């Protein structure tokens, strides 16, 4: 398949239901090249939960309008057959892919890396932009690019939050008003941890804050070394808090660099 793209290309891979966070990715991509491709493909390989896959929001026309208004020059909605014309070659996310998100979403990161590699194959981008909200995903994509020596520069984009501090996510539209109030507690817990000057105090504040959120089924809440994904120790230079769980069937993840515990690079 030939997309007939003008190069250099910056790719912004998405699963649709675009919001201000995606808009920021597109705007960042535009800083690197005029030719910005936004792909919209809900990748079944990265869903371990069939209900989560079938319930994932779909807003095709609104997505196209937002992407184009944000500066996208090409909005691409590939079919499953375009992405996977034959049995896909699964890319393993390795040991780190089995930590945290990988524990609770078996095979998730294998599916992510597999589809991202296919998107790279089909668009041949010089740049690709991914948000820090999915921090473990970002880490593993960078690792894949390095190991496979792919000719694409991965651009990290900061997490975009609404006025309450809630991290922007396509899944947020499935939250009721009361669920949203609960979800805001994730940001508050991260902020509380970030105010601590010592590691164990930060860990305690994080867990206390997360545990107090109504209706939040916690998968994990931990402080890690963002350069290795090992659990942070007092020797860790770049500490990041990572959190994930469910509110009434909606999965939410978030993270934050702990600036008082180490300078994030």
Buried (B, 14 or more C-beta within 10 A) or exposed (E): EEEEBEEEBBBBBBBBBBBEBBBBBBBBBBEBBEBBBBBBBBBBBBBBEEEBBEEBBEBEEEBBEBBBEBBBBBBBEBEEEBBBEEEBEEBEBBEBBBBBBBEBBEBBBBBBBBBBBBBBEBBBBBBBBBBBBBBBBBBBBEBBBEEEEBEBEBBBBEBBBBEEBBBBBBBBEBBEEEBBBBBBBBBBBBBBBBEBEEBEBBBBBBBEBBEEBEBBEBBBBBBBBBEEBEEBEEEBEBBBBBBBBBBEBBBBBBBBBBEBBBEBE
